[in-house]
């Protein structure tokens, strides 16, 4: 997952809590089970044109990671709720 961000506690959009890309919060992009995670200073509408995003996407599709050194920042799956909750 690659998330855009302003790199500040308030983000680009004051209506979105925390750092954000102007549309979604960085926190909301941390999807459980993602095999790699990275952020880039860019607005939502400009992510697809960002040279770093293009490089990372290409590397991920070829090698399964964003960074040149092969390191990853996976997002651990969230533990299943205890009790009678049968949601997946």
N, C-alpha and C positions, 0 to 999 in steps of 0.2 A: 504494500500500500504506500503510495506517495501522497502526502498531504501538503497543500499550500498553507502558508502562514505569513503573518506580518512579522513574527518574531518578538512580539510584545504581549504583555498580559491582557491587553484589551483587544488586540487583533485589528483588522481592517474595519469591521462592522460593529458598532457599539450595541447593536441589537442581538448579536450572537455572543453567548457567554464564553469567556476565555479567548485564547488566541484562535484566529480563524483565517480563512482565505477570502472573506467577504461574503461567503455563502454558507459554508459549513464549518463547525468548530473542529480543531485538530483532534480533540478528545473523541468526537463522534466517528472519526476515521480509524480509530484503534479497534479494528475488528478482531474478535477472538479467533485465534487459529491462523492468522496471517503469518506467512513464513518470513516476511521481511517488512520493515517499516522505515520510512525516511520522510523528512520534511524539507521543503524548499521555500524560500521567500518569494512568493508569487500569489497573485490573485486567482480566484477560481477560473475565470474565463481565459486566463493566459497560461494555465498549466501546460496545455498541449503544445504550446509554442516555446516553452522554456527549454533551453539547451541542456540543462542538467537533467530535467525530467526525461527528455528524449534519450540521453545517454544511459540513464538508469534503467529506463524501460527496455531498451535494446539489450543491455547487459543481463537484465533479469530474464528476458525471454530466451537468451542464449545459454546462460549459466545458472539461473535460479537465485541470484542475489544482485543487489544494487551496487555495492561498493567494489572498487578495484581489488582490494585486498581479500575479498571473499567473505568478509565478516557480515553477519546478519543481525538484525534487531527483530527477532520474531515476537509475536504477541501471544502469550500463553492463553490457551483456552480457559474460559471462566469455569469455575467449579459448578457442577450441577447443584440446584437447590436441594436442600434436605427436606424431608417430610413428604407430604402427599402431592406435591406439585409434579404433574406428569408432562409438562411442556418440554419440547426438545431443547 
